[in-house]
Amino acid sequence: MQDIMRIYHNPRCSKSRQTLAIIEDAGITPEIIHYLDTPPTEQELKSLLNKLAISARALLRKGEDAYKENQLSNPELSDEHLIAAMLKFPKLIERPIVVKGGKAVLGRPPENVKALL
């Protein structure tokens, strides 16, 4: 059975739209998760970090107001603290994230998704 491809997508983000276009141009119709409307659970977010093989800090959008307002640049903060912040403020999650089976890539640049096609 073929693994379903999922994209954690924000349609207002140009990189997210470009990544989705690459997937669709390859003839794949992914499951689209509008993560701002339907944020991942703690378990899902931890699974995504594991599949991406990155730290919680690496998944943070550092230009967001919530990043600055919550002093998330503090290097003393644990991954658990950063994950809790992303769950509370989903806008902090870097996008897009594309998942297929046990692998995931961050669509920055969008061409990264080709590794999953």
Protein Blocks (a to p, Z undefined) as FASTA:
>chain_A
ZZdddddddfkbmklmmmmmmmmmnopacddddfklmccdfklmmmmmmmnopafklmpc
fkbmklmmnopmpmkbcfklmmmmmmmmmmlpccddddehjbccdfbdfklmmmmZZ
